[in-house]
Amino acid sequence: MAVWLIALLVALVATVQLRSQAEVERSLIQADPATLAFSIDQLSRSNDELEAQINDLTQRRSQLHSGGSAAADLALQAELDQLRILEGLVPVHGPGVVLVIDASGLTALDLQDALNNLAGGGGEALAVNDQRVVAGVPIVQTAGGVTVGGTLTPPPWTIVAIGDTNRLAETSDAMTQQLRGDRRVRQATYRVESDIVIRAVVTERPFVYGVP
């Protein structure tokens, strides 16, 4: 009985694994080349970024151990500044790209895909039609159109992304080429700028459930 039970479990695991592998292969086959290229490139870059972050955190930990309270205060202030930028609580400026998409019929999912691609392509700060976009800002499809953070944001969309201009330009170029093949899109262009200003900020949300 024990042998038969083990054999049955092995067969079940093998069946599930084969079905999962087949499902992944089928999804990859159905994916268009641009999406597949984005996914592979973003995965590779994400791994590189994580490795760089690990090395940076290791070095900073060593500096904090050897530098005393003054070094710790500086490091904490730098961390605070970065967190406020990531949360969209302060205006920012820097190099990046400006992407303009003039289309009718595009949905919230299309806008979210564009923002995800730019974020994965090196974007550190994003805005759409002067609406700051960070993690947690809802992009919703309503009867009246697409809303960003509860504000109606109809096309044309002017998407501003601050970050690595080389990576952002590559991502924007691939995106605009793909968008131009969409019948709903009248125009899709981008330009690289050396200093972009994003003045829009997100209202700070109080913590309700998380307590120290």
C-alpha positions in Angstrom: 0.0 0.0 0.0 2.8 2.4 0.9 4.6 1.7 -2.4 1.4 2.2 -4.4 0.7 5.5 -2.5 4.2 6.8 -3.2 3.9 5.8 -6.9 0.5 7.6 -7.1 2.0 10.8 -5.5 4.9 10.8 -7.9 2.6 10.4 -10.9 0.4 13.2 -9.6 3.4 15.6 -9.2 4.7 14.7 -12.6 1.4 15.3 -14.2 1.0 18.7 -12.5 4.5 19.7 -13.5 4.0 18.7 -17.1 0.7 20.6 -17.3 2.3 23.7 -15.8 5.2 23.6 -18.2 2.8 23.1 -21.1 0.7 26.1 -19.9 3.8 28.3 -19.6 5.0 27.3 -23.1 1.6 27.9 -24.6 1.4 31.4 -23.0 4.9 32.2 -24.3 3.9 31.1 -27.8 0.8 33.3 -27.8 2.7 36.3 -26.5 3.7 38.8 -29.2 7.5 39.4 -29.8 7.5 42.9 -28.3 5.9 41.7 -25.0 8.2 38.7 -24.8 11.2 40.9 -25.4 10.1 43.4 -22.7 9.6 40.6 -20.2 13.0 39.0 -20.8 14.8 42.4 -20.8 13.0 43.5 -17.6 13.7 40.2 -15.8 17.4 40.5 -16.7 17.6 44.1 -15.6 15.7 43.4 -12.4 18.2 40.7 -11.5 21.1 43.1 -12.1 19.4 45.8 -10.1 18.8 43.5 -7.2 22.4 42.4 -7.2 23.5 46.0 -7.2 21.2 46.9 -4.3 22.6 44.0 -2.3 26.1 45.2 -2.9 25.1 48.8 -2.0 23.3 47.8 1.2 26.3 45.7 2.2 28.7 48.6 1.7 26.4 51.0 3.6 26.1 48.6 6.5 29.8 48.5 6.8 30.0 52.3 6.6 27.4 52.6 9.4 29.3 50.2 11.6 32.5 52.1 11.2 31.2 55.7 10.9 29.3 56.3 14.2 26.1 58.3 14.6 26.9 61.1 12.1 27.3 58.6 9.3 24.1 56.9 10.4 22.2 60.2 10.4 23.3 61.0 6.9 22.4 57.5 5.7 19.0 57.7 7.3 18.3 61.1 5.8 19.3 59.9 2.3 17.0 56.9 2.8 14.2 59.2 3.8 14.7 61.4 0.8 14.6 58.4 -1.5 11.4 57.0 0.1 9.7 60.4 -0.2 10.5 60.4 -3.9 9.3 56.8 -4.3 6.1 57.7 -2.5 5.6 60.8 -4.7 5.5 63.1 -1.7 7.9 65.7 -3.1 8.5 67.3 -6.6 11.4 65.9 -8.5 13.4 66.7 -11.6 16.0 65.0 -13.7 16.7 63.5 -17.1 14.1 61.3 -18.7 11.6 61.0 -21.5 8.2 62.5 -22.5 5.8 60.0 -24.2 2.7 61.3 -26.0 -0.1 58.9 -26.9 -3.0 60.3 -28.9 -5.7 57.6 -29.2 -9.3 56.8 -28.8 -10.5 53.6 -27.2 -7.5 52.8 -25.1 -8.3 51.6 -21.6 -6.9 51.8 -18.1 -5.2 48.5 -18.8 -3.4 50.0 -21.8 -2.2 52.9 -19.6 -1.1 50.6 -16.8 0.9 48.5 -19.3 2.6 51.6 -20.6 3.5 52.8 -17.1 4.7 49.3 -16.0 7.0 49.2 -19.1 8.5 52.6 -18.3 8.9 51.7 -14.6 10.6 48.5 -15.6 12.7 50.3 -18.2 14.4 52.6 -15.7 11.7 55.1 -14.7 12.1 56.3 -11.1 9.3 59.0 -11.1 6.2 58.9 -13.3 3.4 61.3 -14.1 0.4 61.2 -16.6 -1.2 64.5 -17.6 0.3 66.2 -14.5 -1.0 63.3 -12.2 1.8 61.7 -10.2 1.8 57.9 -10.4 3.4 55.7 -7.7 2.7 52.3 -6.4 -0.8 52.3 -4.9 -2.3 55.0 -7.1 -5.3 53.4 -8.7 -5.7 53.5 -12.5 -9.4 52.6 -13.1 -11.6 52.2 -16.1 -14.9 54.0 -15.5 -18.0 54.8 -17.6 -16.6 58.2 -18.2 -13.1 57.0 -19.1 -9.8 56.3 -17.4 -9.1 57.8 -14.0 -5.7 58.2 -12.3 -5.9 58.5 -8.5 -9.6 59.3 -8.9 -9.1 62.1 -11.5 -10.5 61.6 -15.0 -7.5 61.5 -17.4 -8.7 61.3 -21.0 -6.3 60.9 -24.0 -4.1 62.3 -25.3 -1.8 61.0 -22.6 1.4 62.8 -21.8 3.5 60.4 -19.8 6.6 61.8 -18.1 9.3 59.4 -16.8 12.4 60.5 -15.0 15.3 58.0 -14.9 18.0 56.4 -17.0 17.6 58.1 -20.4 19.3 55.3 -22.4 17.0 52.6 -21.0 13.9 54.8 -21.1 14.6 55.7 -24.7 14.9 52.0 -25.7 11.7 51.2 -24.0 9.8 54.2 -25.4 11.1 53.4 -28.9 9.8 49.9 -28.7 6.5 51.0 -27.2 5.8 53.7 -29.8 6.5 51.3 -32.6 4.1 48.8 -31.2 1.4 51.5 -30.5 1.6 52.7 -34.1 0.5 49.3 -35.2 -2.7 49.7 -33.1 -5.7 51.0 -35.1 -6.9 52.9 -32.1 -3.8 55.0 -31.9 -3.6 58.2 -34.0 -0.1 59.2 -32.9 2.6 57.9 -30.5 5.8 59.8 -30.1 8.5 60.3 -27.5 11.4 62.7 -26.8 14.4 62.6 -24.5 15.0 65.6 -22.3 18.0 66.4 -20.1 15.9 68.0 -17.2 12.3 67.2 -16.7 10.3 68.6 -13.8 7.4 66.7 -12.1 5.7 69.1 -9.7 2.7 66.9 -9.0 2.7 65.1 -5.7 0.6 62.4 -4.0 -1.2 63.2 -0.7 0.4 61.3 2.1 -1.8 58.4 3.3 -1.8 57.7 7.1 -1.2 54.2 8.3 -4.4 52.8 9.8 -3.7 49.1 10.3 0.1 48.9 10.6 1.5 50.0 14.0 5.1 49.8 15.3 
